[in-house]
Amino acid sequence: MGEIVLNEQSLQLMSQFEEITGAGSRDCIIDERNNRLIFVINPGEMGRAIGKQGSSIKSASEQLGMKIEVVEFSTDAEQFLKNCFLPAQVLSINIDENEEKEFVAIIDVAEEDRGIAIGKAGKNIFKAKRLAQRQHDIADVQLVQDDFE
């Protein structure tokens, strides 16, 4: 399992996020490309992180000056990947080793949710790849391509 290295800025953001929302987080990615912060929230603290009608996350977003996305942590890699792709409906996940002995997750999502799973300019798949690598040592995340395209 790769060690997650959090820099001072990430630690500070995690601390501020917890102060504002009351939800603990175990990782923070500063995604400059998409101008957002991605927090990995402790299991069971998603409701607290978001708040009533989104009030906590909105407040945190305003105070930290960036859009915020949250993903609930799970020790189970498959469940964690499903959490990364919410609200898209994940039909199946296969995690296999490639020739380089790295883990690769192949994810099948409902056809109508492909756009959600990929996200604008690929930002959701980017988020899933970064988080899967950091949290579960999964080298790559790919969506199943349909054969009839």
C-alpha positions as a Python dict, from the first residue, in 0.01 Angstrom:
ca = {
    (1, 'M'): (0, 0, 0),
    (2, 'G'): (146, 334, -103),
    (3, 'E'): (194, 588, 170),
    (4, 'I'): (-28, 893, 131),
    (5, 'V'): (183, 1202, 170),
    (6, 'L'): (-11, 1509, 270),
    (7, 'N'): (160, 1841, 240),
    (8, 'E'): (106, 2129, 478),
    (9, 'Q'): (-152, 2290, 250),
    (10, 'S'): (-360, 1969, 231),
    (11, 'L'): (-342, 1920, 608),
    (12, 'Q'): (-450, 2279, 663),
    (13, 'L'): (-742, 2242, 422),
    (14, 'M'): (-850, 1917, 590),
    (15, 'S'): (-841, 2087, 928),
    (16, 'Q'): (-1045, 2384, 801),
    (17, 'F'): (-1293, 2152, 631),
    (18, 'E'): (-1340, 1957, 954),
    (19, 'E'): (-1383, 2280, 1151),
    (20, 'I'): (-1651, 2406, 913),
    (21, 'T'): (-1843, 2082, 857),
    (22, 'G'): (-1763, 1867, 1159),
    (23, 'A'): (-1673, 1580, 924),
    (24, 'G'): (-1330, 1420, 944),
    (25, 'S'): (-1135, 1358, 627),
    (26, 'R'): (-841, 1132, 555),
    (27, 'D'): (-721, 1279, 227),
    (28, 'C'): (-741, 1600, 29),
    (29, 'I'): (-651, 1651, -334),
    (30, 'I'): (-607, 2000, -468),
    (31, 'D'): (-721, 1973, -829),
    (32, 'E'): (-602, 2297, -987),
    (33, 'R'): (-702, 2184, -1336),
    (34, 'N'): (-1069, 2168, -1238),
    (35, 'N'): (-1048, 2435, -966),
    (36, 'R'): (-1176, 2207, -691),
    (37, 'L'): (-1082, 2037, -368),
    (38, 'I'): (-1159, 1668, -327),
    (39, 'F'): (-1189, 1538, 28),
    (40, 'V'): (-1202, 1172, 124),
    (41, 'I'): (-1443, 1166, 417),
    (42, 'N'): (-1436, 917, 702),
    (43, 'P'): (-1698, 640, 667),
    (44, 'G'): (-2041, 742, 788),
    (45, 'E'): (-1966, 1116, 791),
    (46, 'M'): (-2104, 1205, 448),
    (47, 'G'): (-2425, 1355, 589),
    (48, 'R'): (-2227, 1574, 825),
    (49, 'A'): (-1990, 1684, 544),
    (50, 'I'): (-2277, 1789, 319),
    (51, 'G'): (-2509, 1927, 588),
    (52, 'K'): (-2880, 2004, 569),
    (53, 'Q'): (-2962, 2094, 207),
    (54, 'G'): (-2590, 2119, 135),
    (55, 'S'): (-2530, 2396, 388),
    (56, 'S'): (-2202, 2260, 531),
    (57, 'I'): (-2036, 2189, 200),
    (58, 'K'): (-2156, 2524, 59),
    (59, 'S'): (-2013, 2707, 357),
    (60, 'A'): (-1682, 2521, 328),
    (61, 'S'): (-1667, 2595, -43),
    (62, 'E'): (-1720, 2967, 17),
    (63, 'Q'): (-1466, 2983, 299),
    (64, 'L'): (-1199, 2781, 118),
    (65, 'G'): (-1263, 2958, -212),
    (66, 'M'): (-1296, 2648, -432),
    (67, 'K'): (-1562, 2401, -538),
    (68, 'I'): (-1558, 2102, -304),
    (69, 'E'): (-1631, 1740, -380),
    (70, 'V'): (-1646, 1468, -119),
    (71, 'V'): (-1605, 1092, -148),
    (72, 'E'): (-1675, 857, 140),
    (73, 'F'): (-1383, 628, 225),
    (74, 'S'): (-1424, 251, 234),
    (75, 'T'): (-1162, -11, 318),
    (76, 'D'): (-1324, -217, 41),
    (77, 'A'): (-1173, -103, -291),
    (78, 'E'): (-1486, -184, -491),
    (79, 'Q'): (-1714, 8, -256),
    (80, 'F'): (-1470, 299, -255),
    (81, 'L'): (-1472, 310, -637),
    (82, 'K'): (-1854, 304, -635),
    (83, 'N'): (-1842, 601, -396),
    (84, 'C'): (-1606, 783, -635),
    (85, 'F'): (-1857, 753, -918),
    (86, 'L'): (-2173, 852, -729),
    (87, 'P'): (-2439, 937, -838),
    (88, 'A'): (-2362, 720, -1144),
    (89, 'Q'): (-2492, 364, -1113),
    (90, 'V'): (-2198, 122, -1115),
    (91, 'L'): (-2301, -217, -1256),
    (92, 'S'): (-1977, -405, -1199),
    (93, 'I'): (-1613, -360, -1101),
    (94, 'N'): (-1329, -596, -1190),
    (95, 'I'): (-990, -536, -1036),
    (96, 'D'): (-713, -729, -1209),
    (97, 'E'): (-336, -719, -1223),
    (98, 'N'): (-175, -608, -1549),
    (99, 'E'): (159, -722, -1693),
    (100, 'E'): (342, -474, -1468),
    (101, 'K'): (178, -634, -1162),
    (102, 'E'): (-25, -318, -1105),
    (103, 'F'): (-392, -327, -1016),
    (104, 'V'): (-634, -195, -1275),
    (105, 'A'): (-1005, -143, -1208),
    (106, 'I'): (-1243, -197, -1499),
    (107, 'I'): (-1576, -33, -1423),
    (108, 'D'): (-1907, -81, -1597),
    (109, 'V'): (-2165, 190, -1541),
    (110, 'A'): (-2524, 210, -1655),
    (111, 'E'): (-2534, 344, -2013),
    (112, 'E'): (-2740, 649, -1914),
    (113, 'D'): (-2480, 733, -1645),
    (114, 'R'): (-2168, 723, -1867),
    (115, 'G'): (-2163, 1102, -1897),
    (116, 'I'): (-2183, 1139, -1518),
    (117, 'A'): (-1910, 879, -1466),
    (118, 'I'): (-1670, 1051, -1706),
    (119, 'G'): (-1764, 1405, -1609),
    (120, 'K'): (-1704, 1730, -1792),
    (121, 'A'): (-1361, 1713, -1960),
    (122, 'G'): (-1304, 1377, -1788),
    (123, 'K'): (-1290, 1525, -1439),
    (124, 'N'): (-1482, 1245, -1265),
    (125, 'I'): (-1270, 967, -1411),
    (126, 'F'): (-963, 1177, -1319),
    (127, 'K'): (-1091, 1198, -960),
    (128, 'A'): (-1153, 822, -942),
    (129, 'K'): (-805, 744, -1081),
    (130, 'R'): (-625, 975, -838),
    (131, 'L'): (-821, 856, -534),
    (132, 'A'): (-804, 485, -621),
    (133, 'Q'): (-428, 516, -656),
    (134, 'R'): (-386, 701, -327),
    (135, 'Q'): (-632, 500, -119),
    (136, 'H'): (-612, 148, -261),
    (137, 'D'): (-295, 130, -472),
    (138, 'I'): (-494, 85, -793),
    (139, 'A'): (-278, 206, -1082),
    (140, 'D'): (-558, 277, -1329),
    (141, 'V'): (-935, 303, -1354),
    (142, 'Q'): (-1107, 243, -1687),
    (143, 'L'): (-1468, 245, -1796),
    (144, 'V'): (-1595, -49, -2001),
    (145, 'Q'): (-1641, 47, -2365),
    (146, 'D'): (-1956, -88, -2524),
    (147, 'D'): (-1896, -322, -2817),
    (148, 'F'): (-2174, -180, -3035),
    (149, 'E'): (-2042, 178, -3062),
}
